[in-house]
């Protein structure tokens, strides 16, 4: 600064100020004027004069910013904010609510940020909302087998341009997209239609009739999980397990009766925990992300046809990372492990071939 690198910055430490003033004192002592010496140092002479006056008072350090603004809160307002915290902190639990509470009861009129600042300065902390008791995730039923056509998930999604909603069914194990129903409504009727079509496509309707004994239907209809487990010990196994979130169309009495009639047990995820059914929750995220034109379709019939085309591509062409980069149809039909093993064998053979080649072949190295 000064002399070589330009004007003195707007804010400098007290030691820098003292050093510059010493140089000025020396220059003035040798016959220089204050203005000439200040100009050579890159310092305004009026500023130098103010520094000299402050040096005489022993306060070269800069004062804290802010000062005493005319609109600053008064002492009684600070006391009122503290009293507001003591009286309403347990109720409102937020500095924003406390500010509005003070206005509501005519106690003090201050901004939300002022309440927060005053409470911080006084070391007062609002407790906030109490933590919710964690809900344990329900384990899979003991009778459930982890294989295709044993556990299905379903969910709804909206296509706003076409003014339609679609319900999709996904096999959780194989990730096969089993079916879709596009409709203007989002009720238990669409769930029944979608599951009936999926059961028929997977040749499970006859097996559903065989599994749906009177005792099992009654236990499933009332949602008695313990009773279902007892019946499974007697060989009365549900056809499969349907998992979903807690939507009204999923929990409706009509949906439960339908599932009981085809020997399908239900399991719901925890409230506000979409990861409990992440497989189906992410289906349309992938579909809409990889086929974005679907959300631009305005014709409902075109949307339905395009969804069916995309479903075929999703099941038979697209490689799914979660099942080892095979197609859902491969996994569903039992070909997945063979394809994965063939890749492992191929990788091992390719490595051995490269090693054998380099042991027997002299390559020109750069």
Secondary structure by P-SEA (a helix, b strand, c coil): cccccccccccccaaaaaaaaaaaaaaaaacccaaaaaaaacccaaaaaaaaaaaaacccccccccccccccccaaaaaaaaaaaaccccccccaaaaaaaaaaaccccccaaaaaaaaaaaccccccccccccccccccccccccccccbbbbbccccccccbbbbbbbcccccccccccccccccaaaaaaaaaaaaaaaccaaaaaaaccaaaaaaaaaccaaaaaaaaaacccccbbbbbccccccccaaaaaaaaaabbbbbbcccccccccccccaaaaaaaaacccccccccaaaaaaaaaaaaaaacccbbbcccccccaaaaaacaaaaaaaaaaaaaaaaaaaaaaaaaccccccc
